[in-house]
Amino acid sequence: MSRKRLTQEERKQETRKMLLESAAETFAKLGFHGASVDKIAEFAGFTKGAIYAHFKSKEELFLALLEQQMQSHVNTIHQIMDEEHSLEHFIKKMGHYFDMDREQNQAWSSLNMEFLLYAMRDESVRQKWTDMILESVEQLSDVITKMKSDEEGESNLSPEELAWTILSIENGMAIFNIIAGNNTPSNLYGKALQNILQPSSCKDIDSSSKIK
């Protein structure tokens, strides 16, 4: 059976995908500053010109990976929301997912910290990252709005503010996990998420424990 010939656009997308995969491995091994365009191209089996045909710079290549990572995270949240039809189950599943992701993507968290320092000194890179964060906040706000629509009680924070808070907790805990390792409390993210999204249930639990 003959293989279907790819169109020019399909070949372009395939090459871009391979470059991104190679870049992810190279950045993970050498860090953002240690990974050069030459090394990324060598790892992928392409010329340096092939990289510049798709990305203007190493920074743009990293930002493409960052966008991919952030969108994957949001997609997972949407998937969990579709699978879990109650806020309580959603929170439990998210807590489990965060703990798993934190263990598996520690190298990526370290890269984020390294790139953060670079972005703070480059206004154009910082702005591009900001745009991606704002998009993630908007998508997460939509998820929160849908999840809380059938729940009783109101939060003092808007869905947008809740999204900012949740993303801040995720990133902060990822950083502390790199530094402090197992000293960080287990299941803290799930507990924090419950306090943020279901504050009334936390009060009920506290009250019942005091009565006993």
ROPA-739472 format. One line per 10 residues: number of its first residue (from 1); their letters; for each residue x, y, z of N, C-alpha, C, O, CB. Coordinates in Angstrom, 2 decimals. Glycine has a CB too. Layout:
BEGIN
NUM	a	X,Y,Z,X,Y,Z,X,Y,Z,X,Y,Z,X,Y,Z  ... $
***
This chain:
BEGIN
1	msrkrltqee	0.84,-1.19,0.00,0.00,0.00,0.00,0.88,1.25,0.00,1.70,1.44,0.90,-0.96,0.00,1.23  0.71,2.08,-1.00,1.55,3.28,-1.12,1.14,4.33,-0.11,-0.05,4.51,0.19,1.46,3.85,-2.54  2.13,5.03,0.43,1.89,6.07,1.42,1.39,7.34,0.74,1.92,7.75,-0.30,3.16,6.36,2.24  0.39,7.93,1.32,-0.17,9.15,0.76,0.87,10.27,0.76,1.51,10.52,1.78,-1.41,9.58,1.54  1.02,10.93,-0.35,1.98,12.04,-0.45,1.42,13.26,0.28,0.26,13.64,0.12,2.28,12.39,-1.93  2.29,13.86,1.08,1.88,15.03,1.84,1.87,16.27,0.96,2.68,16.40,0.04,2.80,15.25,3.04  0.95,17.16,1.24,0.94,18.44,0.54,2.05,19.30,1.10,2.65,18.97,2.12,-0.45,19.15,0.67  2.33,20.41,0.44,3.39,21.31,0.90,3.09,21.82,2.31,4.00,21.92,3.14,3.54,22.49,-0.07  1.83,22.15,2.58,1.45,22.64,3.90,1.59,21.54,4.95,2.02,21.81,6.07,0.00,23.18,3.88  1.22,20.31,4.60,1.35,19.20,5.53,2.81,18.91,5.84,3.16,18.61,6.99,0.68,17.94,4.97 $
11	rkqetrkmll	3.68,19.00,4.82,5.12,18.80,5.05,5.66,19.90,5.95,6.50,19.64,6.82,5.89,18.78,3.70  5.18,21.11,5.74,5.62,22.24,6.57,5.23,22.02,8.03,6.04,22.25,8.93,5.01,23.56,6.05  4.00,21.57,8.26,3.53,21.34,9.62,4.27,20.16,10.27,4.54,20.18,11.47,2.03,21.08,9.62  4.59,19.15,9.47,5.32,18.00,9.98,6.73,18.39,10.41,7.22,17.96,11.45,5.38,16.89,8.92  7.38,19.23,9.59,8.72,19.71,9.92,8.68,20.56,11.18,9.55,20.43,12.05,9.31,20.52,8.76  7.68,21.41,11.29,7.54,22.27,12.47,7.35,21.43,13.73,7.93,21.72,14.78,6.34,23.24,12.30  6.55,20.38,13.62,6.32,19.48,14.75,7.62,18.81,15.19,7.90,18.71,16.39,5.27,18.42,14.39  8.41,18.35,14.22,9.68,17.68,14.53,10.66,18.65,15.16,11.40,18.28,16.07,10.30,17.06,13.26  10.67,19.89,14.70,11.56,20.92,15.26,11.18,21.22,16.71,12.05,21.38,17.57,11.50,22.20,14.42  9.88,21.30,16.97,9.42,21.57,18.33,9.78,20.42,19.27,10.20,20.65,20.41,7.91,21.81,18.34 $
21	esaaetfakl	9.63,19.20,18.80,9.98,18.02,19.62,11.47,18.00,19.93,11.88,17.71,21.05,9.56,16.72,18.91  12.28,18.32,18.91,13.72,18.37,19.10,14.11,19.48,20.06,14.97,19.31,20.93,14.43,18.55,17.77  13.47,20.63,19.89,13.76,21.77,20.76,13.42,21.45,22.21,14.17,21.80,23.12,12.99,23.02,20.29  12.29,20.79,22.43,11.88,20.44,23.79,12.92,19.56,24.46,13.26,19.77,25.63,10.51,19.73,23.77  13.44,18.57,23.74,14.47,17.68,24.29,15.78,18.42,24.53,16.44,18.21,25.55,14.71,16.50,23.34  16.15,19.30,23.60,17.41,20.03,23.73,17.36,21.03,24.87,18.31,21.14,25.65,17.75,20.76,22.43  16.25,21.76,24.99,16.09,22.71,26.10,16.11,21.97,27.44,16.70,22.44,28.41,14.77,23.50,25.94  15.45,20.82,27.48,15.39,20.04,28.73,16.79,19.58,29.16,17.09,19.54,30.35,14.46,18.82,28.56  17.63,19.23,28.19,18.98,18.75,28.49,19.95,19.87,28.82,20.75,19.76,29.75,19.52,17.95,27.33  19.87,20.97,28.05,20.90,22.02,28.13,20.41,23.32,28.77,21.22,24.21,29.06,21.41,22.31,26.76 $
31	gfhgasvdki	19.10,23.44,28.98,18.57,24.70,29.50,18.35,25.68,28.36,18.79,25.45,27.24,19.53,25.31,30.54  17.65,26.77,28.65,17.34,27.75,27.60,18.61,28.39,27.05,18.78,28.49,25.84,16.41,28.82,28.14  19.49,28.83,27.94,20.71,29.52,27.50,21.72,28.55,26.89,22.47,28.92,25.98,21.35,30.26,28.67  21.74,27.32,27.38,22.71,26.36,26.87,22.34,25.78,25.52,23.22,25.34,24.77,22.87,25.25,27.85  21.06,25.78,25.20,20.61,25.22,23.91,20.75,26.28,22.82,20.17,27.36,22.92,19.13,24.72,24.01  21.50,25.97,21.79,21.66,26.89,20.65,20.81,26.40,19.48,20.36,25.26,19.46,23.15,27.00,20.22  20.59,27.29,18.52,19.85,26.92,17.31,20.59,25.80,16.58,19.96,24.89,16.04,19.67,28.15,16.38  21.92,25.87,16.56,22.73,24.82,15.92,22.48,23.45,16.55,22.30,22.46,15.85,24.22,25.17,16.00  22.47,23.41,17.89,22.28,22.13,18.58,20.87,21.59,18.36,20.68,20.39,18.18,22.55,22.30,20.09  19.88,22.49,18.36,18.50,22.06,18.13,18.36,21.48,16.73,17.73,20.44,16.54,17.52,23.25,18.32 $
41	aefagftkga	18.96,22.15,15.74,18.91,21.68,14.36,19.61,20.33,14.22,19.12,19.43,13.54,19.54,22.70,13.41  20.76,20.21,14.87,21.51,18.96,14.81,20.71,17.81,15.41,20.69,16.71,14.86,22.86,19.10,15.54  20.07,18.07,16.53,19.27,17.06,17.21,18.11,16.61,16.34,17.74,15.44,16.35,18.75,17.60,18.53  17.52,17.56,15.59,16.35,17.26,14.76,16.73,16.66,13.41,15.88,16.11,12.71,15.53,18.51,14.55  18.00,16.78,13.04,18.43,16.29,11.74,18.11,17.24,10.61,17.97,16.83,9.46,17.81,14.96,11.47  17.99,18.55,10.94,17.72,19.58,9.94,18.85,20.60,9.93,19.72,20.59,10.81,16.37,20.27,10.22  18.84,21.46,8.94,19.81,22.55,8.91,19.30,23.70,9.79,18.12,23.78,10.13,20.06,23.03,7.46  20.22,24.58,10.13,19.83,25.76,10.91,18.84,26.61,10.11,17.96,27.25,10.69,21.06,26.58,11.30  19.01,26.61,8.79,18.10,27.38,7.93,16.67,26.87,8.03,15.72,27.65,7.90,18.57,27.32,6.50  16.51,25.55,8.25,15.17,24.99,8.37,14.45,25.54,9.60,13.24,25.77,9.58,15.24,23.45,8.45 $
51	iyahfkskee	15.22,25.75,10.67,14.62,26.33,11.87,14.18,27.76,11.61,13.07,28.15,11.97,15.62,26.28,13.05  15.06,28.55,10.98,14.73,29.95,10.73,13.62,30.11,9.69,13.03,31.18,9.58,15.97,30.69,10.27  13.34,29.05,8.95,12.22,29.09,8.00,10.88,29.02,8.75,9.84,29.40,8.22,12.33,27.94,6.98  10.94,28.52,9.99,9.71,28.37,10.79,9.67,29.31,11.99,8.60,29.73,12.42,9.58,26.94,11.26  10.84,29.64,12.53,10.91,30.48,13.72,11.99,31.54,13.53,13.08,31.25,13.04,11.21,29.62,14.99  11.68,32.78,13.92,12.61,33.88,13.70,13.82,33.82,14.63,14.89,34.34,14.30,11.90,35.19,13.88  13.64,33.18,15.78,14.71,33.16,16.77,14.52,32.00,17.73,13.48,31.33,17.71,14.77,34.49,17.55  15.52,31.77,18.56,15.42,30.74,19.59,14.31,31.11,20.59,13.61,30.23,21.10,16.78,30.56,20.33  14.17,32.41,20.85,13.13,32.87,21.77,11.74,32.54,21.24,10.86,32.10,21.99,13.26,34.38,22.01  11.54,32.75,19.94,10.23,32.46,19.34,9.95,30.96,19.38,8.81,30.54,19.57,10.17,32.97,17.89 $
61	lflalleqqm	10.98,30.16,19.21,10.84,28.71,19.28,10.44,28.28,20.68,9.56,27.44,20.85,12.15,28.02,18.86  11.07,28.86,21.68,10.72,28.53,23.06,9.31,28.97,23.39,8.57,28.26,24.06,11.72,29.17,24.04  8.92,30.17,22.92,7.57,30.66,23.16,6.52,29.76,22.52,5.43,29.58,23.06,7.42,32.09,22.63  6.85,29.18,21.36,5.94,28.24,20.70,5.75,27.00,21.57,4.65,26.47,21.69,6.46,27.85,19.30  6.85,26.53,22.17,6.77,25.39,23.09,5.96,25.74,24.33,5.17,24.94,24.82,8.18,24.92,23.49  6.18,26.94,24.83,5.47,27.41,26.02,3.97,27.49,25.75,3.16,27.09,26.58,6.01,28.78,26.47  3.62,28.02,24.58,2.21,28.12,24.20,1.59,26.73,24.09,0.46,26.50,24.51,2.06,28.89,22.87  2.34,25.81,23.51,1.88,24.42,23.36,1.63,23.80,24.73,0.62,23.11,24.93,2.92,23.59,22.58  2.55,24.04,25.66,2.44,23.49,27.01,1.22,24.07,27.74,0.48,23.34,28.39,3.72,23.78,27.80  1.04,25.38,27.63,-0.08,26.04,28.31,-1.42,25.60,27.74,-2.38,25.39,28.48,0.06,27.56,28.20 $
71	qshvntihqi	-1.49,25.45,26.41,-2.73,25.01,25.79,-3.05,23.57,26.15,-4.21,23.22,26.33,-2.64,25.17,24.27  -2.02,22.74,26.25,-2.21,21.35,26.66,-2.80,21.29,28.08,-3.66,20.46,28.37,-0.88,20.57,26.59  -2.32,22.18,28.94,-2.81,22.24,30.32,-4.29,22.62,30.34,-5.09,21.99,31.04,-1.99,23.25,31.14  -4.64,23.64,29.58,-6.04,24.08,29.52,-6.93,22.98,28.93,-8.04,22.76,29.40,-6.17,25.38,28.69  -6.43,22.31,27.90,-7.19,21.21,27.28,-7.47,20.09,28.27,-8.54,19.49,28.27,-6.44,20.66,26.06  -6.46,19.81,29.12,-6.64,18.76,30.14,-7.72,19.17,31.13,-8.52,18.34,31.56,-5.32,18.49,30.88  -7.73,20.45,31.50,-8.76,20.95,32.43,-10.15,20.80,31.81,-11.09,20.39,32.49,-8.50,22.44,32.80  -10.27,21.12,30.52,-11.54,20.95,29.82,-11.95,19.48,29.81,-13.13,19.15,30.00,-11.44,21.48,28.37  -11.00,18.60,29.59,-11.28,17.16,29.55,-11.77,16.67,30.91,-12.72,15.90,30.99,-10.03,16.37,29.13  -11.10,17.12,31.98,-11.51,16.73,33.33,-12.91,17.25,33.62,-13.72,16.55,34.24,-10.52,17.27,34.38 $
81	mdeehslehf	-13.20,18.46,33.17,-14.53,19.05,33.38,-15.60,18.22,32.68,-16.69,18.02,33.22,-14.56,20.50,32.89  -15.29,17.75,31.46,-16.25,16.93,30.70,-16.48,15.58,31.35,-17.58,15.02,31.27,-15.76,16.73,29.26  -15.44,15.06,32.01,-15.55,13.73,32.62,-16.20,13.78,34.00,-16.93,12.86,34.38,-14.17,13.09,32.74  -15.95,14.85,34.73,-16.46,14.96,36.11,-17.57,16.01,36.14,-17.33,17.19,35.89,-15.32,15.34,37.11  -18.79,15.58,36.45,-19.94,16.46,36.34,-20.31,17.16,37.66,-21.33,17.85,37.73,-21.12,15.69,35.85  -19.50,16.99,38.67,-19.72,17.74,39.91,-18.44,18.48,40.26,-17.34,18.02,39.95,-20.17,16.80,41.07  -18.59,19.60,40.92,-17.43,20.41,41.29,-16.52,19.65,42.25,-15.30,19.77,42.17,-17.87,21.73,41.91  -17.12,18.88,43.15,-16.33,18.11,44.11,-15.42,17.10,43.42,-14.23,17.01,43.74,-17.27,17.37,45.09  -15.96,16.36,42.45,-15.17,15.37,41.72,-14.14,16.05,40.82,-13.02,15.55,40.64,-16.08,14.46,40.87  -14.52,17.19,40.26,-13.59,17.96,39.43,-12.37,18.37,40.24,-11.24,18.25,39.77,-14.29,19.22,38.84 $
91	ikkmghyfdm	-12.58,18.84,41.46,-11.49,19.30,42.32,-10.57,18.13,42.67,-9.35,18.28,42.65,-12.04,19.94,43.60  -11.15,16.97,43.00,-10.34,15.80,43.34,-9.48,15.36,42.16,-8.30,15.05,42.32,-11.24,14.64,43.80  -10.08,15.33,40.97,-9.36,14.92,39.77,-8.25,15.92,39.43,-7.16,15.52,39.02,-10.33,14.78,38.57  -8.52,17.20,39.62,-7.52,18.23,39.35,-6.34,18.12,40.31,-5.19,18.32,39.92,-8.15,19.63,39.45  -6.64,17.80,41.58,-5.57,17.63,42.56,-4.66,16.48,42.17,-3.43,16.59,42.27,-6.15,17.40,43.94  -5.25,15.38,41.73,-4.46,14.22,41.30,-3.65,14.56,40.05,-2.48,14.20,39.96,-5.38,13.02,41.02  -4.28,15.25,39.11,-3.59,15.62,37.87,-2.40,16.55,38.16,-1.33,16.38,37.58,-4.57,16.30,36.91  -2.59,17.51,39.06,-1.50,18.45,39.37,-0.31,17.73,39.98,0.83,17.99,39.61,-2.00,19.54,40.31  -0.58,16.81,40.91,0.52,16.07,41.56,1.28,15.22,40.54,2.51,15.15,40.60,-0.03,15.17,42.68  0.56,14.60,39.62,1.21,13.79,38.58,2.03,14.66,37.64,3.17,14.33,37.30,0.16,13.00,37.78 $
101	dreqnqawss	1.44,15.76,37.24,2.11,16.66,36.29,3.36,17.28,36.91,4.37,17.47,36.24,1.15,17.77,35.83  3.28,17.60,38.21,4.41,18.21,38.90,5.61,17.28,38.92,6.75,17.72,38.77,4.02,18.59,40.33  5.36,15.99,39.10,6.44,15.02,39.13,7.04,14.78,37.75,8.25,14.63,37.60,5.94,13.71,39.71  6.18,14.75,36.73,6.62,14.39,35.39,7.26,15.56,34.65,8.09,15.34,33.76,5.46,13.87,34.60  6.89,16.78,34.99,7.36,17.94,34.22,8.25,18.88,35.04,8.19,20.09,34.85,6.18,18.70,33.69  9.05,18.32,35.92,9.92,19.16,36.74,10.95,19.90,35.89,11.30,21.04,36.18,10.62,18.30,37.79  11.44,19.23,34.83,12.41,19.88,33.94,11.79,21.09,33.25,12.44,22.12,33.08,12.92,18.88,32.89  10.53,20.96,32.87,9.85,22.08,32.21,9.65,23.24,33.19,9.77,24.40,32.80,8.49,21.63,31.63  9.35,22.94,34.44,9.19,23.99,35.45,10.50,24.76,35.64,10.50,25.98,35.78,8.73,23.39,36.79  11.62,24.04,35.63,12.93,24.68,35.75,13.20,25.58,34.56,13.75,26.67,34.71,14.03,23.62,35.88 $
111	lnmefllyam	12.82,25.12,33.36,12.99,25.92,32.16,12.15,27.20,32.23,12.60,28.27,31.81,12.61,25.11,30.92  10.94,27.08,32.75,10.09,28.26,32.90,10.74,29.32,33.78,10.68,30.51,33.49,8.74,27.86,33.48  11.37,28.85,34.87,12.03,29.79,35.77,13.21,30.47,35.08,13.42,31.67,35.24,12.52,29.06,37.04  13.97,29.70,34.31,15.11,30.25,33.59,14.65,31.26,32.54,15.24,32.32,32.39,15.92,29.12,32.92  13.58,30.92,31.83,13.08,31.80,30.78,12.42,33.04,31.36,12.41,34.10,30.73,12.09,31.05,29.89  11.87,32.90,32.57,11.24,34.05,33.23,12.24,35.18,33.44,11.93,36.34,33.18,10.64,33.62,34.57  13.43,34.83,33.89,14.47,35.85,34.10,14.85,36.52,32.79,15.09,37.73,32.75,15.71,35.22,34.75  14.90,35.73,31.73,15.21,36.29,30.40,14.09,37.22,29.94,14.35,38.31,29.45,15.42,35.16,29.37  12.83,36.78,30.11,11.68,37.57,29.65,11.56,38.88,30.40,11.10,39.88,29.84,10.40,36.76,29.80  11.97,38.90,31.66,11.89,40.13,32.46,12.81,41.22,31.91,12.60,42.40,32.19,12.25,39.84,33.91 $
121	rdesvrqkwt	13.83,40.82,31.14,14.78,41.79,30.58,14.50,42.09,29.11,15.19,42.92,28.50,16.19,41.27,30.74  13.49,41.42,28.54,13.17,41.63,27.13,11.68,41.93,27.02,10.85,41.04,27.19,13.57,40.37,26.26  11.34,43.18,26.73,9.95,43.63,26.75,9.10,42.90,25.72,7.95,42.55,26.02,9.88,45.11,26.50  9.62,42.66,24.52,8.83,42.02,23.47,8.51,40.57,23.83,7.40,40.10,23.59,9.57,42.07,22.13  9.48,39.87,24.42,9.26,38.48,24.85,8.27,38.45,26.00,7.37,37.61,26.03,10.59,37.81,25.27  8.42,39.37,26.94,7.51,39.44,28.09,6.08,39.68,27.64,5.15,39.09,28.19,7.95,40.55,29.07  5.90,40.56,26.64,4.56,40.87,26.17,3.91,39.67,25.50,2.72,39.42,25.67,4.60,42.04,25.20  4.70,38.91,24.73,4.17,37.71,24.07,3.74,36.68,25.11,2.71,36.02,24.96,5.23,37.11,23.11  4.54,36.54,26.15,4.20,35.60,27.23,2.94,36.09,27.94,2.07,35.29,28.29,5.39,35.46,28.23  2.85,37.39,28.17,1.66,37.98,28.81,0.41,37.65,28.02,-0.62,37.29,28.60,1.82,39.49,28.95 $
131	dmilesveql	0.48,37.78,26.70,-0.68,37.48,25.85,-1.13,36.04,26.01,-2.33,35.75,26.03,-0.35,37.77,24.37  -0.16,35.13,26.12,-0.50,33.72,26.30,-1.14,33.47,27.66,-2.08,32.69,27.78,0.76,32.85,26.14  -0.63,34.15,28.69,-1.19,34.01,30.03,-2.63,34.53,30.05,-3.51,33.90,30.64,-0.34,34.78,31.07  -2.86,35.67,29.42,-4.21,36.24,29.38,-5.19,35.30,28.67,-6.35,35.20,29.06,-4.19,37.60,28.68  -4.72,34.63,27.62,-5.56,33.66,26.92,-5.89,32.48,27.83,-7.02,32.00,27.84,-4.86,33.17,25.63  -4.90,32.02,28.59,-5.13,30.91,29.53,-6.11,31.32,30.63,-6.99,30.54,31.01,-3.80,30.45,30.16  -5.97,32.55,31.13,-6.89,33.06,32.15,-8.31,33.10,31.61,-9.25,32.71,32.31,-6.45,34.48,32.62  -8.47,33.56,30.39,-9.80,33.64,29.79,-10.44,32.25,29.65,-11.61,32.07,29.97,-9.73,34.32,28.41  -9.65,31.29,29.17,-10.18,29.93,29.00,-10.51,29.28,30.34,-11.52,28.61,30.48,-9.18,29.07,28.24  -9.63,29.49,31.33,-9.87,28.92,32.66,-11.07,29.59,33.32,-11.82,28.94,34.05,-8.62,29.07,33.54 $
141	sdvitkmksd	-11.26,30.88,33.08,-12.43,31.60,33.61,-13.72,30.98,33.09,-14.69,30.84,33.82,-12.37,33.11,33.25  -13.72,30.62,31.80,-14.90,29.98,31.20,-15.19,28.63,31.87,-16.34,28.29,32.13,-14.69,29.79,29.69  -14.12,27.88,32.14,-14.29,26.58,32.81,-14.89,26.78,34.20,-15.81,26.06,34.58,-12.93,25.85,32.92  -14.37,27.74,34.94,-14.85,28.01,36.31,-16.30,28.44,36.28,-17.10,28.01,37.12,-13.99,29.09,36.98  -16.66,29.29,35.33,-18.04,29.76,35.21,-18.99,28.59,34.99,-20.05,28.53,35.61,-18.18,30.76,34.06  -18.62,27.66,34.12,-19.45,26.50,33.83,-19.52,25.56,35.03,-20.59,25.04,35.35,-18.92,25.75,32.60  -18.40,25.34,35.71,-18.37,24.42,36.83,-19.17,24.94,38.02,-19.76,24.15,38.76,-16.94,24.15,37.24  -19.19,26.25,38.22,-19.84,26.83,39.39,-21.29,27.24,39.13,-21.98,27.68,40.04,-19.07,28.02,39.87  -21.74,27.10,37.90,-23.09,27.56,37.55,-24.18,26.81,38.31,-25.22,27.38,38.62,-23.32,27.42,36.05  -23.94,25.53,38.60,-24.95,24.71,39.30,-24.69,24.60,40.79,-25.40,23.89,41.50,-24.99,23.33,38.69 $
151	eegesnlspe	-23.67,25.31,41.27,-23.32,25.23,42.70,-24.00,26.34,43.48,-24.20,27.45,42.98,-21.79,25.30,42.88  -24.34,26.03,44.72,-24.92,27.04,45.59,-23.81,27.86,46.24,-22.68,27.38,46.41,-25.81,26.39,46.68  -24.15,29.09,46.58,-23.17,29.94,47.24,-22.37,30.75,46.25,-22.15,30.33,45.11,-22.24,29.12,48.08  -21.93,31.90,46.68,-21.16,32.80,45.82,-19.76,33.00,46.36,-19.56,33.04,47.57,-21.87,34.14,45.67  -18.81,33.12,45.48,-17.44,33.42,45.88,-17.24,34.92,45.90,-17.89,35.65,45.16,-16.42,32.74,44.94  -16.33,35.38,46.75,-16.00,36.80,46.78,-15.18,37.20,45.56,-15.01,38.39,45.28,-15.24,37.14,48.06  -14.67,36.21,44.83,-13.84,36.47,43.66,-14.61,36.16,42.39,-15.42,35.23,42.35,-12.55,35.64,43.71  -14.37,36.93,41.35,-14.98,36.68,40.05,-14.29,35.48,39.41,-13.20,35.10,39.83,-14.88,37.93,39.13  -14.90,34.86,38.38,-14.24,33.75,37.70,-12.84,34.13,37.19,-11.93,33.31,37.26,-15.09,33.28,36.53  -12.68,35.34,36.70,-11.36,35.79,36.23,-10.36,35.86,37.38,-9.22,35.43,37.24,-11.47,37.16,35.54 $
161	elawtilsie	-10.80,36.40,38.51,-9.92,36.48,39.68,-9.58,35.09,40.21,-8.46,34.84,40.65,-10.57,37.31,40.78  -10.55,34.19,40.16,-10.29,32.81,40.58,-9.27,32.16,39.65,-8.39,31.43,40.11,-11.60,31.98,40.59  -9.38,32.43,38.35,-8.43,31.86,37.38,-7.02,32.36,37.66,-6.07,31.57,37.66,-8.84,32.23,35.94  -6.87,33.66,37.91,-5.55,34.21,38.25,-5.00,33.57,39.52,-3.82,33.24,39.60,-5.64,35.74,38.42  -5.87,33.39,40.51,-5.44,32.81,41.78,-4.97,31.37,41.60,-3.93,30.98,42.13,-6.58,32.86,42.80  -5.74,30.59,40.85,-5.40,29.18,40.63,-4.08,29.04,39.87,-3.23,28.24,40.24,-6.53,28.46,39.86  -3.91,29.83,38.81,-2.66,29.77,38.04,-1.47,30.21,38.89,-0.37,29.68,38.74,-2.77,30.65,36.78  -1.70,31.19,39.76,-0.62,31.65,40.65,-0.21,30.55,41.63,0.98,30.36,41.89,-1.06,32.91,41.42  -1.20,29.84,42.17,-0.91,28.73,43.08,-0.15,27.62,42.35,0.84,27.09,42.87,-2.21,28.18,43.68  -0.60,27.28,41.14,0.06,26.23,40.36,1.53,26.55,40.13,2.40,25.71,40.38,-0.64,26.04,39.02 $
171	ngmaifniia	1.80,27.77,39.67,3.17,28.14,39.36,4.02,28.29,40.61,5.20,27.92,40.62,3.19,29.43,38.57  3.43,28.84,41.66,4.17,28.99,42.91,4.55,27.65,43.51,5.67,27.47,43.98,3.35,29.79,43.91  3.61,26.72,43.50,3.88,25.39,44.05,4.89,24.63,43.20,5.70,23.87,43.73,2.59,24.59,44.17  4.84,24.83,41.89,5.82,24.19,41.01,7.23,24.66,41.34,8.17,23.87,41.34,5.49,24.47,39.53  7.37,25.95,41.61,8.68,26.52,41.97,9.16,25.97,43.30,10.30,25.53,43.42,8.61,28.05,42.02  8.28,25.98,44.31,8.67,25.50,45.63,8.98,24.00,45.61,9.83,23.53,46.37,7.57,25.78,46.64  8.30,23.26,44.74,8.57,21.83,44.65,9.98,21.57,44.12,10.65,20.63,44.55,7.54,21.15,43.75  10.43,22.42,43.18,11.79,22.30,42.65,12.81,22.57,43.76,13.82,21.88,43.87,12.01,23.27,41.47  12.53,23.58,44.56,13.47,24.01,45.60,13.42,23.10,46.83,14.44,22.63,47.31,13.18,25.46,46.01  12.20,22.87,47.33,12.05,22.17,48.61,11.72,20.68,48.47,11.80,19.94,49.44,10.96,22.83,49.41 $
181	gnntpsnlyg	11.36,20.26,47.27,11.10,18.84,47.04,9.99,18.28,47.90,8.90,18.84,47.97,12.34,18.06,47.26  10.27,17.16,48.58,9.26,16.46,49.36,8.84,17.20,50.63,7.94,16.76,51.34,9.77,15.10,49.74  9.49,18.32,50.92,9.09,19.10,52.08,7.78,19.84,51.85,7.15,20.29,52.81,10.19,20.10,52.44  7.36,19.97,50.60,6.07,20.61,50.33,4.95,19.65,50.72,5.04,18.45,50.45,5.96,21.03,48.83  3.88,20.16,51.35,2.79,19.28,51.81,2.13,18.53,50.65,1.98,19.06,49.55,1.72,20.10,52.54  1.75,17.28,50.92,1.09,16.49,49.89,-0.36,16.94,49.72,-1.00,17.36,50.69,1.13,14.99,50.24  -0.86,16.87,48.50,-2.24,17.21,48.16,-2.61,18.65,48.54,-3.79,18.96,48.70,-3.19,16.25,48.85  -1.62,19.51,48.67,-1.92,20.89,49.04,-2.70,21.61,47.94,-3.57,22.43,48.23,-0.63,21.64,49.34  -2.38,21.30,46.68,-3.07,21.96,45.58,-4.56,21.63,45.59,-5.40,22.52,45.41,-2.44,21.54,44.24  -4.89,20.35,45.80,-6.30,19.95,45.84,-7.03,20.63,46.99,-8.17,21.08,46.82,-6.42,18.44,45.98 $
191	kalqnilqps	-6.39,20.72,48.16,-7.01,21.37,49.32,-7.21,22.87,49.06,-8.24,23.44,49.41,-6.15,21.16,50.57  -6.20,23.49,48.45,-6.30,24.91,48.14,-7.42,25.17,47.13,-8.16,26.14,47.24,-4.97,25.44,47.60  -7.51,24.27,46.14,-8.55,24.40,45.12,-9.94,24.30,45.74,-10.86,25.02,45.35,-8.36,23.33,44.03  -10.08,23.40,46.70,-11.38,23.25,47.36,-11.72,24.49,48.17,-12.87,24.94,48.17,-11.38,22.01,48.27  -10.73,25.05,48.85,-10.97,26.28,49.62,-11.36,27.44,48.73,-12.13,28.31,49.13,-9.74,26.64,50.43  -10.82,27.46,47.52,-11.09,28.57,46.60,-12.44,28.40,45.90,-13.22,29.35,45.79,-9.98,28.67,45.55  -12.71,27.17,45.43,-13.91,26.93,44.63,-15.13,26.50,45.45,-16.27,26.72,45.04,-13.62,25.89,43.59  -14.87,25.87,46.61,-15.97,25.43,47.46,-15.74,25.86,48.91,-15.65,25.01,49.80,-16.12,23.90,47.38  -15.66,27.16,49.15,-15.38,27.62,50.52,-16.44,27.20,51.53,-16.12,26.97,52.69,-15.26,29.12,50.54  -17.70,27.08,51.09,-18.77,26.69,52.02,-18.61,25.26,52.50,-18.87,24.97,53.67,-20.13,26.86,51.36 $
201	sckdidsssk	-18.17,24.36,51.61,-17.99,22.96,52.00,-16.86,22.81,53.00,-16.91,21.95,53.89,-17.71,22.09,50.76  -15.83,23.67,52.86,-14.71,23.63,53.81,-15.17,24.06,55.19,-14.71,23.52,56.20,-13.55,24.54,53.32  -16.08,25.05,55.25,-16.61,25.51,56.54,-17.44,24.41,57.19,-17.39,24.21,58.40,-17.46,26.78,56.35  -18.21,23.68,56.34,-19.03,22.58,56.87,-18.18,21.48,57.48,-18.51,20.93,58.53,-19.89,22.00,55.78  -17.07,21.18,56.80,-16.14,20.14,57.28,-15.51,20.57,58.60,-15.40,19.77,59.53,-15.04,19.87,56.23  -15.09,21.84,58.67,-14.48,22.36,59.89,-15.47,22.31,61.05,-15.11,21.94,62.16,-13.97,23.80,59.68  -16.72,22.69,60.78,-17.75,22.73,61.83,-18.04,21.33,62.35,-18.15,21.14,63.56,-19.03,23.37,61.30  -18.17,20.36,61.45,-18.48,18.99,61.86,-17.33,18.38,62.66,-17.56,17.59,63.58,-18.79,18.11,60.64  -16.10,18.73,62.32,-14.95,18.20,63.06,-14.87,18.79,64.46,-14.43,18.12,65.39,-13.65,18.48,62.30  -15.31,20.05,64.61,-15.29,20.68,65.93,-16.35,20.08,66.83,-16.13,19.91,68.03,-15.49,22.19,65.80 $
211	ik	-17.54,19.75,66.24,-18.62,19.17,67.01,-18.21,17.83,67.60,-18.52,17.51,68.74,-19.87,19.02,66.16  -17.51,17.04,66.78,-17.05,15.73,67.25,-16.00,15.89,68.33,-15.49,14.90,68.85,-16.48,14.90,66.09 $
***
